[in-house]
């Protein structure tokens, strides 16, 4: 018998990415070469002689690991649809959800409404979307993971156990009412945490942020939990010998005292702890710097802790077709809020309606919502492309004064612009009078990890899951040479560092044997578009979407999932159960 044709003897791969500048995620300089993929893994690098069933021309492009966002809220979206956008539109191939102590498991059948109300308030997911979209085919957290395991998605997901859900599950209405737990309650919380980790949860999460409230203004169950309750969760991690502890600390108060509590949790659990860190607009302007200094001391002492930071201002978005704007809580606007957008625009142009709205005051039992509406005057026109570092002179209140108008008068003129589709941006954190130095400093600190994209939540108020694109565009490609972040460092920050922080060491690097999650990006063509609204959630619910140009291809699990920003229909994404060691 003959040995077959020469073509038969050529090594075959599923995909070969040719001639791109490979940035492997280590932080080392890129090199031009090829990447070969077979059976979902990277199997050859540099000069690949064989052929791929699919060949991708990456000449002139950068080739990177798939990005990882460790702070999202796709807990519901992963159950009612197969694409985890906006994250998957921006090169993200793995997300970690269940952050901030909120989620949908564990949950008894008579507690569904409590968790829905909490998610509606804290994460701005409409009630009708959840009641229509959630199958509730689980009770315990292992049940929830099993339900996730049956899903087919465009990217991988890892889930965390949410503290507020645990509290309600164990204590019922006592937990929702933030009563102190009994010793038996604490034992149950500890056991539930260990059980969740052993069944595949990546960690446990909690929130101490006073802004986290239900739609009615009630504070989240986890807020103000005593130290012994938080340590019960930490002990559950210790019992399981795995998992991470994610926490949003108090955004006001003494930074040193809050950090001491977090350090105690990390030391008790013996597991990594990650906490959200922002430069707040109010309060102590140096609190973030104090937290970074305390973090450096803890790491030097051998305590595994990281701060999750955001590389641009955290942005609240306003508009007639979004959750909030200046008049959302005015009585006359509430009377027309149910109307189609075109009818509301017509109503707001009516002189009598305008006069009523200008004379009225907002009304709500939720003080956080009241504050959000009043802060509209500090927002900026969004623009396209979006400007995340606006000039302080363009603030709505300052523009109104310059035109000789009151804020309500000017707000009405702005809101009916573009037939009611105009969007306005309020830098909620990491921004002081146009200065983003704090965001840049936090992003480059050796003890921080990029995250806080919040994908899957804040459907009508925040669209921050696009940060990988803006980071590469604004901080790397377009920044002045003196302040530009080197491309290899930026890729490491988007891929390998977040992977390490949650123990997913099988991804985030372009190395032999690693999971084949890959982006091919035309960096010169990279362009982030302004957010837009779509009414495509369950029951016609509204959400913000944000597209980008420049993503030539995204590969997840060895399958091309996006070409030129368009979904191919492939759904290789699955639940990731627990930590993964490096190959």
LOTORKOL-362243 format. One record per residue (C-alpha): residue number from 0; residue in three letters; x negated, y negated, z. Coordinates in Angstrom, 1 decimal. Layout:
residues N
   num   residuo     east    north       up
   NUM       Ala        X        Y        Z
...
END
This chain:
residues 583
   num   residuo     east    north       up
     0       Unk      0.0      0.0      0.0
     1       Unk     -1.1     -3.5     -0.6
     2       Unk     -1.5     -6.1      2.1
     3       Unk      1.2     -8.3      0.6
     4       Unk      1.0    -11.7     -1.1
     5       Unk     -1.2    -14.5      0.3
     6       Unk      2.0    -16.4      1.1
     7       Unk      3.1    -13.5      3.3
     8       Unk     -0.1    -13.6      5.2
     9       Unk      0.1    -17.4      6.0
    10       Unk      0.9    -18.0      9.6
    11       Unk      4.5    -19.2      9.9
    12       Unk      5.9    -21.7     12.4
    13       Unk      9.4    -23.0     13.1
    14       Unk      8.2    -26.6     12.8
    15       Unk      4.9    -28.3     11.9
    16       Unk      4.6    -32.1     12.5
    17       Unk      1.9    -33.3     10.2
    18       Unk     -0.6    -36.1     10.4
    19       Unk      0.7    -38.2     13.3
    20       Unk     -1.2    -40.0     16.0
    21       Unk     -0.8    -37.4     18.8
    22       Unk     -0.5    -38.9     22.4
    23       Unk     -0.3    -35.8     24.6
    24       Unk      0.9    -37.5     27.7
    25       Unk     -2.3    -37.3     29.7
    26       Unk     -3.2    -40.9     29.3
    27       Unk     -6.1    -40.2     27.0
    28       Unk     -6.4    -42.0     23.6
    29       Unk     -4.4    -40.6     20.8
    30       Unk     -5.8    -38.6     17.9
    31       Unk     -4.5    -37.9     14.4
    32       Unk     -3.5    -34.3     13.9
    33       Unk     -0.7    -31.7     13.6
    34       Unk      1.7    -30.1     16.1
    35       Unk      3.0    -26.6     15.5
    36       Unk      6.1    -25.2     17.2
    37       Unk      7.4    -21.6     17.5
    38       Unk     10.1    -20.1     19.7
    39       Unk     10.6    -23.4     21.6
    40       Unk      6.9    -23.8     22.6
    41       Unk      3.9    -25.7     21.3
    42       Unk      1.6    -23.1     19.8
    43       Unk     -1.0    -25.0     17.8
    44       Unk     -2.5    -28.5     17.8
    45       Unk     -4.9    -30.6     15.8
    46       Unk     -5.5    -29.0     12.3
    47       Unk     -2.7    -26.5     11.6
    48       Unk     -3.4    -24.3      8.6
    49       Unk     -0.1    -22.4      8.6
    50       Unk      3.3    -23.6      7.3
    51       Unk      6.5    -24.5      9.1
    52       Unk     10.0    -23.5      8.1
    53       Unk     10.4    -27.3      8.6
    54       Unk      7.6    -29.7      8.0
    55       Unk      7.8    -33.3      9.4
    56       Unk      5.6    -36.0      7.9
    57       Unk      4.4    -38.1     10.8
    58       Unk      1.8    -40.1      8.9
    59       Unk      1.7    -43.6     10.3
    60       Unk      3.7    -42.6     13.3
    61       Unk      2.9    -41.7     16.9
    62       Unk      3.8    -38.2     18.2
    63       Unk      4.6    -38.1     21.9
    64       Unk      6.1    -35.7     24.4
    65       Unk      9.8    -36.0     24.9
    66       Unk     10.6    -38.6     27.6
    67       Unk     12.0    -37.7     31.0
    68       Unk     14.4    -39.9     33.0
    69       Unk     14.6    -38.8     36.6
    70       Unk     17.4    -41.1     37.6
    71       Unk     20.7    -40.6     35.8
    72       Unk     24.3    -39.8     36.5
    73       Unk     25.4    -37.3     33.7
    74       Unk     27.1    -35.1     36.3
    75       Unk     30.5    -35.6     34.6
    76       Unk     29.4    -36.4     31.0
    77       Unk     27.5    -33.1     30.9
    78       Unk     30.9    -31.3     31.5
    79       Unk     33.1    -33.1     29.0
    80       Unk     30.8    -33.6     26.0
    81       Unk     27.7    -32.2     24.5
    82       Unk     25.5    -35.2     23.9
    83       Unk     23.9    -37.2     26.7
    84       Unk     23.8    -40.6     25.1
    85       Unk     22.5    -43.2     25.5
    86       Unk     19.4    -41.3     26.9
    87       Unk     19.1    -38.9     24.0
    88       Unk     19.2    -41.9     21.6
    89       Unk     15.9    -43.1     23.1
    90       Unk     13.6    -40.1     22.9
    91       Unk     14.6    -38.6     26.3
    92       Unk     14.7    -34.8     26.2
    93       Unk     15.2    -34.1     29.9
    94       Unk     17.3    -35.9     32.5
    95       Unk     17.7    -35.5     36.3
    96       Unk     21.2    -36.3     37.5
    97       Unk     23.0    -36.3     40.9
    98       Unk     21.2    -39.4     42.1
    99       Unk     22.3    -41.9     44.7
   100       Unk     24.1    -39.3     46.8
   101       Unk     27.1    -39.2     44.5
   102       Unk     28.4    -36.3     42.3
   103       Unk     31.2    -33.7     42.0
   104       Unk     29.9    -30.8     44.0
   105       Unk     30.4    -29.3     46.5
   106       Unk     34.1    -30.1     46.5
   107       Unk     37.2    -28.4     47.9
   108       Unk     40.3    -28.5     45.7
   109       Unk     42.0    -31.1     48.0
   110       Unk     38.9    -33.4     47.8
   111       Unk     38.8    -34.1     44.1
   112       Unk     40.4    -37.5     44.5
   113       Unk     37.9    -38.6     47.1
   114       Unk     34.9    -37.9     44.9
   115       Unk     36.6    -39.4     41.8
   116       Unk     37.4    -42.6     43.7
   117       Unk     33.8    -42.8     44.9
   118       Unk     32.3    -42.2     41.5
   119       Unk     34.7    -44.8     40.0
   120       Unk     33.5    -47.5     42.5
   121       Unk     29.8    -46.6     42.8
   122       Unk     29.1    -45.7     39.2
   123       Unk     31.8    -47.4     37.2
   124       Unk     33.3    -44.3     35.6
   125       Unk     37.0    -44.8     35.0
   126       Unk     39.3    -42.6     37.0
   127       Unk     41.3    -41.5     33.9
   128       Unk     38.1    -40.4     32.3
   129       Unk     37.2    -38.1     35.2
   130       Unk     40.7    -36.7     35.8
   131       Unk     41.0    -35.9     32.1
   132       Unk     37.5    -34.7     31.4
   133       Unk     36.4    -32.7     34.5
   134       Unk     37.4    -29.0     34.5
   135       Unk     36.8    -28.6     38.2
   136       Unk     35.9    -24.9     37.7
   137       Unk     33.7    -25.0     40.8
   138       Unk     33.7    -25.5     44.5
   139       Unk     30.3    -24.9     45.9
   140       Unk     27.1    -26.4     44.4
   141       Unk     26.0    -23.0     43.1
   142       Unk     29.4    -22.8     41.4
   143       Unk     28.7    -26.2     39.8
   144       Unk     25.3    -25.1     38.6
   145       Unk     26.9    -21.9     37.1
   146       Unk     29.4    -24.1     35.3
   147       Unk     26.6    -26.3     34.0
   148       Unk     24.7    -23.2     32.9
   149       Unk     27.5    -22.4     30.4
   150       Unk     27.2    -25.8     28.8
   151       Unk     25.4    -26.5     25.5
   152       Unk     23.8    -30.0     25.3
   153       Unk     21.5    -32.0     23.1
   154       Unk     18.9    -32.3     26.0
   155       Unk     18.0    -30.5     29.2
   156       Unk     19.5    -31.4     32.5
   157       Unk     18.4    -30.8     36.1
   158       Unk     20.8    -31.5     39.0
   159       Unk     20.5    -32.8     42.5
   160       Unk     22.8    -32.1     45.5
   161       Unk     24.6    -35.4     46.4
   162       Unk     24.8    -36.3     50.1
   163       Unk     28.2    -38.0     50.0
   164       Unk     29.8    -34.9     48.4
   165       Unk     28.2    -32.7     51.0
   166       Unk     29.4    -34.9     53.8
   167       Unk     33.0    -34.9     52.5
   168       Unk     32.8    -31.1     51.9
   169       Unk     31.7    -30.4     55.5
   170       Unk     33.6    -33.1     57.4
   171       Unk     36.6    -33.9     55.2
   172       Unk     38.2    -37.2     56.0
   173       Unk     35.8    -37.7     58.9
   174       Unk     33.0    -37.6     56.4
   175       Unk     34.7    -40.0     54.0
   176       Unk     35.3    -42.3     57.0
   177       Unk     31.6    -42.3     57.9
   178       Unk     32.2    -40.8     61.4
   179       Unk     29.2    -39.3     63.2
   180       Unk     28.7    -35.6     62.5
   181       Unk     28.7    -32.9     65.1
   182       Unk     25.8    -30.5     65.7
   183       Unk     27.8    -27.9     63.8
   184       Unk     28.3    -30.3     60.9
   185       Unk     24.6    -30.9     60.7
   186       Unk     23.9    -27.2     60.7
   187       Unk     26.3    -26.8     57.7
   188       Unk     24.7    -29.7     55.8
   189       Unk     21.2    -28.1     56.3
   190       Unk     22.4    -24.7     55.1
   191       Unk     24.2    -26.2     52.1
   192       Unk     21.1    -28.0     51.1
   193       Unk     18.9    -24.9     51.3
   194       Unk     21.5    -22.9     49.4
   195       Unk     21.7    -25.5     46.6
   196       Unk     17.9    -25.6     46.2
   197       Unk     17.7    -21.8     46.2
   198       Unk     20.4    -21.6     43.5
   199       Unk     18.5    -24.1     41.3
   200       Unk     19.1    -27.7     42.4
   201       Unk     16.0    -29.8     41.7
   202       Unk     16.6    -31.7     45.0
   203       Unk     19.0    -33.6     47.3
   204       Unk     19.9    -37.3     47.1
   205       Unk     21.4    -40.0     49.3
   206       Unk     22.2    -43.7     49.3
   207       Unk     21.9    -46.4     52.0
   208       Unk     22.8    -49.2     49.5
   209       Unk     25.7    -51.3     50.9
   210       Unk     26.7    -52.2     47.4
   211       Unk     27.8    -48.5     46.8
   212       Unk     31.6    -48.6     47.4
   213       Unk     34.8    -47.1     46.1
   214       Unk     37.0    -49.1     43.8
   215       Unk     39.0    -50.2     46.8
   216       Unk     35.9    -51.5     48.5
   217       Unk     35.3    -48.6     51.0
   218       Unk     31.6    -47.9     51.5
   219       Unk     30.2    -44.6     50.3
   220       Unk     30.2    -41.8     52.9
   221       Unk     26.4    -41.5     53.0
   222       Unk     25.9    -45.1     54.1
   223       Unk     24.7    -45.7     57.6
   224       Unk     24.2    -42.0     58.2
   225       Unk     22.1    -41.5     61.3
   226       Unk     18.5    -40.4     61.1
   227       Unk     19.4    -36.9     62.4
   228       Unk     21.8    -36.4     59.5
   229       Unk     19.2    -37.4     56.9
   230       Unk     16.7    -35.1     58.6
   231       Unk     19.2    -32.2     58.4
   232       Unk     19.0    -32.6     54.6
   233       Unk     15.2    -32.8     54.8
   234       Unk     15.1    -29.6     56.9
   235       Unk     17.3    -27.9     54.3
   236       Unk     14.5    -28.6     51.7
   237       Unk     11.9    -27.3     54.2
   238       Unk     13.9    -24.1     54.7
   239       Unk     14.1    -23.6     50.9
   240       Unk     10.5    -24.5     50.4
   241       Unk     11.3    -26.4     47.3
   242       Unk     13.1    -29.5     46.0
   243       Unk     12.7    -33.3     46.1
   244       Unk     14.4    -35.9     48.2
   245       Unk     15.8    -38.9     46.3
   246       Unk     17.0    -42.0     48.1
   247       Unk     18.2    -45.5     47.6
   248       Unk     17.2    -47.4     50.7
   249       Unk     18.9    -50.5     52.1
   250       Unk     18.5    -53.4     49.7
   251       Unk     18.5    -55.9     52.6
   252       Unk     17.0    -55.8     56.0
   253       Unk     13.5    -54.8     57.3
   254       Unk     11.5    -53.1     54.5
   255       Unk      9.0    -51.7     57.0
   256       Unk     11.7    -50.1     59.1
   257       Unk     13.4    -48.6     56.1
   258       Unk     10.0    -47.2     54.8
   259       Unk      9.3    -45.7     58.2
   260       Unk     12.6    -43.7     57.9
   261       Unk     11.7    -42.5     54.4
   262       Unk      8.2    -41.5     55.5
   263       Unk      9.7    -39.5     58.4
   264       Unk     12.1    -37.7     56.0
   265       Unk      9.1    -36.8     53.7
   266       Unk      7.0    -35.6     56.6
   267       Unk      9.9    -33.5     58.0
   268       Unk     10.8    -31.8     54.7
   269       Unk      7.2    -31.3     53.6
   270       Unk      8.6    -32.1     50.1
   271       Unk      8.2    -35.0     47.7
   272       Unk     10.4    -38.1     48.4
   273       Unk     11.3    -40.7     45.7
   274       Unk     13.0    -44.0     46.5
   275       Unk     14.3    -46.8     44.3
   276       Unk     12.3    -50.0     44.4
   277       Unk     13.3    -53.3     42.9
   278       Unk     12.4    -57.0     43.2
   279       Unk     15.7    -58.3     44.6
   280       Unk     17.1    -61.7     43.6
   281       Unk     17.9    -62.6     47.2
   282       Unk     16.4    -61.8     50.5
   283       Unk     12.7    -61.3     51.2
   284       Unk     10.9    -62.0     47.9
   285       Unk      7.9    -60.0     49.0
   286       Unk      9.7    -56.9     50.2
   287       Unk      8.7    -54.9     47.1
   288       Unk      5.1    -55.7     47.6
   289       Unk      5.3    -54.7     51.3
   290       Unk      6.9    -51.4     50.2
   291       Unk      4.1    -50.7     47.7
   292       Unk      1.5    -51.3     50.4
   293       Unk      3.2    -49.0     52.8
   294       Unk      3.6    -46.4     50.0
   295       Unk     -0.2    -46.6     49.3
   296       Unk     -0.9    -45.9     53.0
   297       Unk      1.4    -42.9     53.1
   298       Unk     -0.1    -41.4     50.0
   299       Unk     -3.6    -41.9     51.4
   300       Unk     -2.4    -40.0     54.5
   301       Unk     -1.3    -37.1     52.3
   302       Unk      2.4    -37.8     52.3
   303       Unk      4.0    -37.1     48.9
   304       Unk      6.1    -40.1     48.1
   305       Unk      6.8    -42.1     45.0
   306       Unk      8.8    -45.2     44.2
   307       Unk     11.2    -45.1     41.2
   308       Unk     10.9    -48.4     39.4
   309       Unk     12.4    -50.0     36.3
   310       Unk     10.2    -51.7     33.6
   311       Unk     12.5    -54.6     32.9
   312       Unk     15.3    -56.5     34.7
   313       Unk     18.2    -54.3     35.9
   314       Unk     21.0    -55.8     33.8
   315       Unk     24.7    -56.2     34.6
   316       Unk     26.6    -56.8     31.4
   317       Unk     29.8    -58.9     31.2
   318       Unk     32.4    -59.2     28.4
   319       Unk     36.2    -59.1     27.7
   320       Unk     35.8    -55.5     26.6
   321       Unk     33.7    -54.5     29.6
   322       Unk     34.4    -53.9     33.3
   323       Unk     33.8    -57.5     34.5
   324       Unk     33.7    -61.1     33.4
   325       Unk     34.4    -64.4     35.1
   326       Unk     38.2    -64.1     35.1
   327       Unk     38.6    -60.3     35.7
   328       Unk     40.1    -60.8     39.2
   329       Unk     42.1    -63.9     38.4
   330       Unk     45.9    -63.2     38.7
   331       Unk     46.8    -64.5     35.3
   332       Unk     44.1    -62.4     33.7
   333       Unk     45.2    -59.3     35.6
   334       Unk     48.6    -59.7     34.0
   335       Unk     47.2    -59.3     30.5
   336       Unk     44.2    -57.0     31.3
   337       Unk     46.1    -53.9     29.9
   338       Unk     46.6    -55.6     26.4
   339       Unk     44.5    -54.7     23.4
   340       Unk     41.4    -56.9     23.0
   341       Unk     42.8    -58.9     20.1
   342       Unk     45.9    -59.8     22.2
   343       Unk     43.8    -60.8     25.1
   344       Unk     41.6    -63.1     23.0
   345       Unk     44.8    -64.8     21.6
   346       Unk     46.1    -65.3     25.1
   347       Unk     42.8    -66.8     26.3
   348       Unk     43.0    -69.3     23.5
   349       Unk     46.4    -70.5     24.6
   350       Unk     46.1    -74.0     26.3
   351       Unk     48.6    -73.1     29.1
   352       Unk     46.8    -69.8     29.9
   353       Unk     43.5    -71.6     30.0
   354       Unk     44.8    -74.2     32.4
   355       Unk     46.2    -71.5     34.7
   356       Unk     42.9    -69.5     34.7
   357       Unk     40.8    -72.6     35.4
   358       Unk     43.0    -73.6     38.4
   359       Unk     43.1    -70.0     39.9
   360       Unk     40.8    -68.3     42.3
   361       Unk     39.8    -64.6     42.0
   362       Unk     41.4    -62.1     44.4
   363       Unk     40.3    -58.6     45.4
   364       Unk     39.8    -56.5     48.6
   365       Unk     36.4    -55.4     47.1
   366       Unk     33.8    -58.0     48.0
   367       Unk     31.2    -56.5     45.7
   368       Unk     33.6    -57.0     42.7
   369       Unk     34.3    -60.5     43.8
   370       Unk     30.6    -61.3     44.0
   371       Unk     30.0    -59.8     40.5
   372       Unk     32.7    -61.9     38.9
   373       Unk     31.4    -65.1     40.6
   374       Unk     27.8    -64.3     39.4
   375       Unk     28.9    -64.5     35.8
   376       Unk     27.7    -68.1     35.9
   377       Unk     24.1    -66.9     36.3
   378       Unk     24.3    -64.7     33.2
   379       Unk     22.9    -65.3     29.7
   380       Unk     24.1    -64.6     26.2
   381       Unk     22.9    -61.2     25.3
   382       Unk     21.9    -61.7     21.6
   383       Unk     20.8    -59.1     19.1
   384       Unk     18.1    -58.0     19.4
   385       Unk     18.7    -58.2     23.2
   386       Unk     16.5    -60.5     25.2
   387       Unk     15.7    -59.0     28.6
   388       Unk     13.5    -61.9     29.6
   389       Unk     15.7    -64.9     28.9
   390       Unk     14.7    -68.5     29.5
   391       Unk     16.2    -69.8     32.7
   392       Unk     17.4    -72.9     30.8
   393       Unk     19.9    -70.7     28.9
   394       Unk     21.8    -69.6     32.0
   395       Unk     25.5    -70.1     31.6
   396       Unk     25.9    -72.5     34.5
   397       Unk     23.0    -74.7     33.2
   398       Unk     24.3    -74.7     29.7
   399       Unk     27.8    -75.7     30.9
   400       Unk     26.4    -78.6     32.9
   401       Unk     24.4    -79.8     29.9
   402       Unk     27.6    -79.8     27.8
   403       Unk     29.5    -81.7     30.5
   404       Unk     31.9    -78.7     31.1
   405       Unk     32.9    -76.8     34.2
   406       Unk     31.8    -73.2     34.4
   407       Unk     35.4    -71.8     33.9
   408       Unk     35.9    -74.0     30.9
   409       Unk     32.6    -72.9     29.3
   410       Unk     33.2    -69.3     30.3
   411       Unk     36.5    -69.2     28.4
   412       Unk     34.8    -70.6     25.3
   413       Unk     32.1    -68.0     25.5
   414       Unk     34.3    -65.0     26.2
   415       Unk     36.4    -65.4     23.1
   416       Unk     33.3    -65.6     20.9
   417       Unk     32.9    -62.8     18.3
   418       Unk     36.6    -62.1     18.8
   419       Unk     36.0    -61.0     22.4
   420       Unk     33.1    -58.7     21.7
   421       Unk     30.4    -61.1     23.0
   422       Unk     28.3    -59.6     25.8
   423       Unk     26.4    -61.5     28.5
   424       Unk     23.4    -60.3     30.5
   425       Unk     22.8    -60.9     34.2
   426       Unk     19.3    -59.9     35.4
   427       Unk     20.3    -58.3     38.7
   428       Unk     16.8    -57.5     39.9
   429       Unk     13.1    -57.7     38.6
   430       Unk     13.7    -61.2     37.3
   431       Unk     12.9    -64.6     38.8
   432       Unk     13.3    -67.6     36.6
   433       Unk     12.2    -65.7     33.5
   434       Unk      9.3    -64.1     35.2
   435       Unk      8.9    -60.3     34.8
   436       Unk      5.5    -59.9     36.5
   437       Unk      6.9    -57.9     39.4
   438       Unk      8.4    -55.3     37.0
   439       Unk      5.1    -55.0     35.2
   440       Unk      3.2    -54.6     38.4
   441       Unk      5.5    -52.0     39.8
   442       Unk      5.5    -50.1     36.5
   443       Unk      1.7    -49.8     36.5
   444       Unk      1.3    -48.9     40.2
   445       Unk     -0.3    -45.5     40.6
   446       Unk      2.3    -44.4     43.1
   447       Unk      5.4    -45.3     41.1
   448       Unk      7.4    -43.5     38.4
   449       Unk      9.6    -45.0     35.7
   450       Unk     13.3    -44.3     36.0
   451       Unk     16.6    -45.8     37.0
   452       Unk     18.1    -45.6     33.5
   453       Unk     21.5    -44.7     35.1
   454       Unk     22.7    -43.0     32.0
   455       Unk     26.1    -41.4     32.3
   456       Unk     27.3    -44.1     34.7
   457       Unk     28.3    -47.8     34.7
   458       Unk     30.1    -47.2     31.4
   459       Unk     31.4    -50.8     31.3
   460       Unk     28.7    -52.7     33.2
   461       Unk     25.1    -51.4     32.6
   462       Unk     23.3    -49.9     29.7
   463       Unk     19.8    -49.4     31.0
   464       Unk     19.1    -45.9     29.6
   465       Unk     17.5    -47.6     26.6
   466       Unk     14.4    -48.6     28.7
   467       Unk     12.0    -46.2     26.9
   468       Unk     12.5    -48.1     23.7
   469       Unk     12.2    -51.6     25.3
   470       Unk      9.2    -50.5     27.2
   471       Unk      7.3    -49.4     24.1
   472       Unk      8.5    -52.4     22.1
   473       Unk      8.1    -55.2     24.6
   474       Unk      5.4    -54.1     27.0
   475       Unk      3.2    -52.2     24.5
   476       Unk      3.6    -53.3     20.9
   477       Unk      4.7    -56.9     21.2
   478       Unk      3.1    -58.0     24.4
   479       Unk      0.1    -60.5     24.3
   480       Unk     -3.2    -58.6     24.4
   481       Unk     -4.0    -59.8     27.8
   482       Unk     -0.9    -58.3     29.3
   483       Unk     -0.1    -55.4     27.0
   484       Unk      0.2    -52.0     28.5
   485       Unk     -2.1    -49.5     26.6
   486       Unk      0.0    -47.0     24.6
   487       Unk     -1.6    -43.9     26.1
   488       Unk     -0.7    -45.1     29.6
   489       Unk      2.8    -46.0     28.5
   490       Unk      3.4    -42.5     27.1
   491       Unk      2.1    -40.9     30.2
   492       Unk      4.5    -43.1     32.2
   493       Unk      7.5    -42.0     30.1
   494       Unk      6.7    -38.3     30.0
   495       Unk      4.1    -36.6     32.2
   496       Unk      4.4    -38.7     35.4
   497       Unk      8.2    -38.3     35.7
   498       Unk      7.8    -34.6     35.0
   499       Unk      5.3    -34.2     37.8
   500       Unk      7.5    -36.2     40.2
   501       Unk     10.2    -33.6     40.1
   502       Unk      8.1    -30.5     39.5
   503       Unk      8.9    -29.9     35.8
   504       Unk      5.4    -29.2     34.8
   505       Unk      6.3    -27.2     31.7
   506       Unk      7.2    -30.4     29.8
   507       Unk      6.0    -34.0     29.4
   508       Unk      2.7    -32.9     27.8
   509       Unk      1.8    -31.9     24.2
   510       Unk     -0.3    -28.9     25.2
   511       Unk     -0.4    -25.3     24.2
   512       Unk      2.3    -23.3     25.8
   513       Unk      4.3    -26.3     27.0
   514       Unk      8.0    -26.7     26.1
   515       Unk      8.3    -28.2     22.6
   516       Unk     10.0    -31.5     23.4
   517       Unk      8.5    -34.0     20.9
   518       Unk      9.2    -37.5     19.5
   519       Unk      8.0    -38.8     16.2
   520       Unk      8.1    -42.6     16.4
   521       Unk      7.4    -45.3     13.9
   522       Unk      6.1    -47.8     16.4
   523       Unk      6.0    -50.6     13.9
   524       Unk      9.7    -50.1     13.0
   525       Unk     10.8    -49.6     16.6
   526       Unk     13.8    -51.9     17.3
   527       Unk     16.3    -51.9     20.1
   528       Unk     19.8    -53.1     19.1
   529       Unk     22.2    -54.9     21.4
   530       Unk     24.7    -52.8     23.3
   531       Unk     28.1    -52.3     21.8
   532       Unk     31.3    -50.8     23.2
   533       Unk     33.1    -47.6     22.0
   534       Unk     36.3    -46.1     23.2
   535       Unk     35.3    -42.4     22.8
   536       Unk     35.3    -41.1     26.4
   537       Unk     38.1    -38.7     27.5
   538       Unk     41.5    -40.4     27.4
   539       Unk     40.1    -43.1     25.2
   540       Unk     37.8    -44.4     27.9
   541       Unk     35.4    -47.2     27.1
   542       Unk     31.6    -47.0     27.3
   543       Unk     28.5    -48.9     26.3
   544       Unk     26.3    -47.5     23.6
   545       Unk     22.9    -48.8     22.5
   546       Unk     21.1    -47.7     19.3
   547       Unk     17.5    -48.0     18.2
   548       Unk     15.5    -47.8     15.0
   549       Unk     12.1    -46.2     14.7
   550       Unk     12.8    -42.7     16.1
   551       Unk     11.9    -40.6     13.0
   552       Unk     12.6    -37.3     14.8
   553       Unk     13.2    -35.9     18.2
   554       Unk     12.6    -32.2     18.9
   555       Unk     14.1    -30.6     22.0
   556       Unk     13.3    -27.0     22.9
   557       Unk     11.7    -26.5     19.5
   558       Unk     14.8    -27.7     17.6
   559       Unk     15.2    -31.0     15.7
   560       Unk     18.0    -32.7     17.5
   561       Unk     17.8    -36.3     16.0
   562       Unk     16.6    -37.5     12.7
   563       Unk     16.3    -41.3     12.2
   564       Unk     18.5    -41.8     15.2
   565       Unk     21.3    -39.5     14.0
   566       Unk     22.3    -36.3     15.8
   567       Unk     21.7    -33.2     13.8
   568       Unk     24.4    -31.3     15.6
   569       Unk     21.8    -29.0     17.3
   570       Unk     22.5    -28.3     21.0
   571       Unk     19.4    -26.6     22.5
   572       Unk     19.7    -28.4     25.9
   573       Unk     20.5    -26.3     29.0
   574       Unk     20.5    -26.5     32.8
   575       Unk     17.0    -26.4     34.2
   576       Unk     17.1    -24.5     37.5
   577       Unk     14.5    -25.7     39.9
   578       Unk     10.9    -26.6     39.4
   579       Unk      8.8    -25.2     36.5
   580       Unk      5.1    -24.5     36.8
   581       Unk      2.7    -25.5     34.0
   582       Unk      2.0    -22.7     31.4
END
